[in-house]
Amino acid sequence: MIRTLLLHGWKKLTRSVSFGKELATNLFVGFLALMLIGYSLALGFVLDSIITNGLKQPDSFQFLNGLLLYYFGFEFMMRYFIQNLPVLDVQPYLHLPMKRSRIVHYLLIKSEVHVLNVLVLLLFSPFALTVVATRFGTAVAWNWLLTVWMFSMALHYIVLLFKKGLDDTLIGFLVLVGGFGFLGAADYYDWFKLSEISAALFAFSTKGSYLLLSSVLLVLTLYYFNFKFFLQSMYPDELQVHKTTTWGRNQDWGFLQAFGTIGDWINLELKLILRNKRPRTILFLSAFFLLYGLIFYTQDKYAKEMPAFLLFIGVFITGIFMINYGQFLFSWQAGHFDFTLTRPLSLQQFVESKYWLLSFVTVICFLLSIPYAYFGWNILFIHIAMTLFNLGVNIFVIMNMAMWEPKKIDLTKGGTFNYQGVGAAQWVMGIPILLGPYIFYLPFSLSGYPNLGLLAVALVGLIGLSFRTHLLKLTTRRLEARRYTMAAGFRKD
């Protein structure tokens, strides 16, 4: 049966219309995987030297044990963005004399063939077979290494459960942010030290095989829960519910009707975002990246030694949704763009609806970033200036560059390592967006007046807002000139 399923999967891949595009993408991803394997193996051989000579730690084994839980937290995030759910179109097999349990076992075992499942072995094997084996013996070294590997495999099945049950949901997003936020707050406010727990936990692997057996039992338990969860999702009625149940199915933003046709367009755009996986993922990630400032604003060296760098952070925090969603602004409607052009609508109102949607979310991002004033009022002033610049300048840059050879996007696919719709415009767009504020800031900053430079950035944004109507008309004219070229390009993809 396994041979048959593998053969069917190969035929589905090679006979696909998009086989050439998928092959190129898979080769690129495979090249990245080989690079990751090579760098991990090289790092493993110099890990002890880095800890003892570079970090000046006398006991590299104890120090590394203290970092392992942090490593697994990082690995969880890597798996969340890289690891995909095991996929098989099971409906053609449900009427055949094949046990559903065997299909589920096939999916789960197949999912274990992943670069991240061998990464931990490549990274820590050299350290285990040299440092740990020299100090405690070969048996203890293997015991420690296999324990670390079992923890990694446990993460593999935890991520499968998370992505199957909670991914792409508000609850899942809150669990993810809340969990990492709690651990970060515990370490920051000295509630407890995760490094101390980690060091004690993995040092216990030198006392015997109890931790290894416990980790193996944990992996088997998680495998069992995954098996039951996937098995229950394979019945036809469950598959049908999964296909028809979508986010935002019944949402209707009634207050938008007060804005007439523009409000109706915004209402449709919000439904598109909430009902489809890729734009909804962008919305969740935008909320998650509002915490980006905690990496830099908590360190005084950036405010004192690199104040200009904070402008980049301000643009990113207040305009993250505008940048991520806006770069594909017209590609989201690629599937029904021809239908949109046949309707008796005003392209001016169509463009204005997108402008107000991006502006509204940008203002929301700014309001949610106000608590960063706790780290200094200068940060609040930076966010105000960057918000004005985003609303007055960057938003028009994004809207116009999004018309540059846009490509069709499959809304149902996730956004992780999904390069569909990415073209030259998406690569070039970041240059004027991120560097634009510095054109007006640096002349004053280099003259010793950084506050005046910040004021200049804000004034440029206000000037752009004051000419908003004229800029929207120019954007509409460009869309009118390119609409048929864009529609033809969407039909080719």
HUBELQUI-V242373 format. One record per helix or strand. SS is the DSSP state (H for helix, E for strand). FROM is the first residue (numbers start at 1). LEN is the number of residues. If there is no record, write none. Layout:
# HUBELQUI-V242373
ss=SS from=FROM len=LEN
ss=SS from=FROM len=LEN
This chain:
# HUBELQUI-V242373
ss=H from=2 len=13
ss=H from=19 len=36
ss=H from=60 len=23
ss=H from=91 len=3
ss=H from=100 len=12
ss=H from=115 len=22
ss=H from=138 len=28
ss=H from=170 len=19
ss=H from=194 len=13
ss=H from=210 len=23
ss=H from=236 len=9
ss=H from=254 len=22
ss=H from=277 len=20
ss=H from=300 len=6
ss=H from=309 len=18
ss=H from=331 len=12
ss=H from=347 len=22
ss=H from=370 len=6
ss=H from=377 len=25
ss=H from=424 len=23
ss=H from=450 len=17
ss=H from=468 len=25
